[in-house]
Amino acid sequence: MGQLKLEDTRKEFEQANRQNNIKIHQNGVVDFEQYDKEQVRLMEEMCILVDENDKKIGAGTKKMCHLMENINKGLLHRAFSVFLFNSENKLLLQQRATEKITFPDLWTNSCCSHPLNTALELEEENQIGVRRAAQRKLEHELGIKPSQVPLDEFKFLTRIHYLAPSDGVWGEHEVDYVLIIRANVDLNINLNEVKAVEWLSIDELRRRFENPGDWKFTPWFKLISENFLYKWWENLDNLDLKSDSRKIYKLGF
């Protein structure tokens, strides 16, 4: 893949933006009647607002954090991306549900979400708050029991700072913690969150990117894959040597 730039992601979603025909009231307020009720409810969760150094500066609803109107003003929040490998070193990919408000129907890594502005998920030592959030969302989205993904089994690799529009209204602007875990898990998919899943080998994923067919990928998954994923994948037994806990990589813009 060539290097992914912010302008590439903007162009990629412009067509979808025109096709989505998102309804907005005359006063600029999004008309939530067009969206899935459960996904609208989740938009009231409180995310952690951060500066570019990942220092907490406040809290805001998921809705507030994902409106391009706010993102374009610099609003930034904390997030995580989990890459779950099985004992055959295959990576679990998910296709986001059609009901999702941001990036519906796109393929992405195993689980992507946000630590919430709660005491347990705000805790920063050893990224424990982010790990708790990852464990929570793996169960919520994929039905994976916490006992199958223990907190101390998550490997923290690095953080990325990226911005990506989803459509004319919604987008992402995150400091994203990248976590890897190897586990054989039982899946019980929440179809309101996940449309489909696939386990892919490293060569199978490369071929998917080269010849995607009807597969479309989230921008953060593209950025992480292009810049980091394959070298991590080839060193799953030595991930501690690949960890870069201090740096925040600014990607795509």
N, C-alpha and C positions, 0 to 999 in steps of 0.2 A: 504494500500500500504506500502511496505517496503521503507526505506529511499533511495531516488534517489541520486546516486553519478555521478560525471562526467564520470567515466569509463562506467557506465550503458548507458549514452547517447551516448558515443562513439560507444559502441557495437551495440546499437539500430540502428544507422544510417550507420554502416559499410556496411550492405547488400545493403541498398538503394544507398549508395555511389558507389558500384560496378555496380549496375544496371543502374545508371543514365548516365554513359559513357560521362561525361562532357568533351567537347572539349577544349583543351588548346593549344595555339600556342607554337612552339618550344622555343620562348623567354620567356615563362611563362605567357603571356598575355591571359586572358580568351577570348575565341571566343564568342562574344555576338550575333552572327548570329543565334545561336541555341535557343535564348530566345525571349519571347514576347516583341515587340517593346515598348509598354507602360511601362512595368516593367523595361526595360533597361533605358528608359527616367527617371524614378523615381530614378534610381540608382545615378543620378547626384545631387539629393537634398543634401544640406549641413547639416550634423548632428553636434551635440555638443560633442566635445571630453572632457573627464573629467578624473581626477585622482580617486583613490580609495575612496577618501573623497567627491566625487561628486563636486569638484571644477573645473570650466572650465579651460582647458589648451589650447584650440584651436578649430578648426573646420575641418571637413573632409567630403568628399562625402560619401553617403550611400554605394557605391561600396567599397571605401577604408575601411570603418568601418566593413564591413561584409566579407572581404576576410580572410580566416583562416591564410594565410601567415602573415597578420598584427596582427590578434588576438593572434597568438602564440608569437608575440613580445611584447604583453601587451596592445595593443590599446584597449581603453575602451570608450564607448559613452553613452549618456543619452537616456533613453527610458521611455515608460509608458505602463501600462496594465490597461484597463478599464473592470470592472465587472458591467454589467448593469442588474438590477433586475426590474421586473414589479411589479404591485400592488399585484399579487398573490405570490410574493417572489420567482418567477422562474427566473433562470439565463439564459441570452441569450448567447449561444455558436455559434461560426461560424466555418465552415470548410474553410480553406484557399484555394484559387483558384489554379488550376493546373498551371496557368500561373505564379504564384509567383516563384521568383528565390530562395528564402530561405524557407524551410519547406513547400513545396507545398502539398496540399491535407490533411494536418493534422488538427485535431480539436483543438480549443483553446478557450480562453475567448473572451468576446464580441468584443474587439478591442485592438490591440497591434501595437504600432508604435513609432515614435520618434518626440520630439520637434525639430524644425529646428533652424539653426543659424541665426535667424532673431530677430529684436528688440523686437517684441511682444512675441515671444516664448522663448527668453533668460531671460525674467523677472522672478526673483526667489521668490519675496515676496509672501507668501501664495500660492506657487506653481502655480502662475497665468499663467506663460508661458506654463507649462505642461498642465494645464486645457484648455488653448486655443488650444493647439495641439490636445488634446483629442476630443474637440468639432469639430475641423476641420476634423479629420480623421473619426469620427463617421458619418459625413455627406458624406465624400468621399467614404467610404467603404460600408456603410449601408443605405445611403440616409436619415439619421435622421436629421431633421432640428434643428439648434442651439436653437431655441425657446423651443424645447422639452427637451433639456439638458442644462439648464442654468449653467454658470460657477460656481456660488455659491452653486449649488446643488451637485457638486462632493465632495465626502469625501476622503481626502488623508489619507491612512492608514499607509504606511511605504515604504521603499525602499529595494530592494534586489539587490545584486551583484551576477551575475551568468555567466557562460560560457557554451556554448553548440554548438558543430559542427552540421551543417545540412548535409553536404556531404564533399567530399575531398577538395572542393574549398571554400565553404561558411559556415558561422556560425554566432553566436551571442556572444557578450561579452558586457554586459550592466549593468549600474546602472538603475534599473527599478522602476519607481514610480507607486505604486498600488493605483488606484482610484476606488471607488464604487459610483454608482449613482442608485437611484430608480426612474423609470419613465415609463409611458406607452407611447410607441413611435410607429410611423408609419415607416415601413421599405420599402426601394426602393433599393434593393441590386445591387451593382456594381459587375457584374459577372467576371470582370477582377481581382477583389480583393477577392471575396467571392463566394465559390461554393455552400454552403448550410448553413442554420441556424436551430437551435433547441432551444426551451425554455424548460429547465429541472428543476425539483424540486431537493432539496438536496438529497433525497433518490434515485431519478432517476440518478443523477450524480454518486453517490456512486456505484450503480449497473453497470453503464457504465465502471467505472474504474475496477470493479471486473470482469466483463465479457464484454470486449471491442468489441468482434466480429471483424468486419473489421474497427473499429474506431482506429486511431492512434492519439496520443496527442503530442502537442508541449512540449518540456522539461520545459519551464518556467511555463506553466500552471500546469504541474505535480508538480513542486516544490512549487508553491504558494498554490495549493490545499492541498498538503501533510502537509505543515507547518502552514497554516493560514486560508484558505478559510472557512472551516466548522465552526470554532468558530466565524468568522465574520458573516457568514450567519445566525447563530443562534442568533445574536445580532444586526440585521439590524436597530432596533429602538434605539440602544445605541452605535452607532459606534464611537462617540467621546471618549468613555471610552476605545476603542480598538486602537486608533491611537497612533503610535509611530514614531513621525516625526524626531527624532534626530538620531536614529540608522539606520545603513545600514547592513542588514543581508547578510552574505556571504553564499550562498547555493550551494550545489552540487559539491564543490571542496574545 
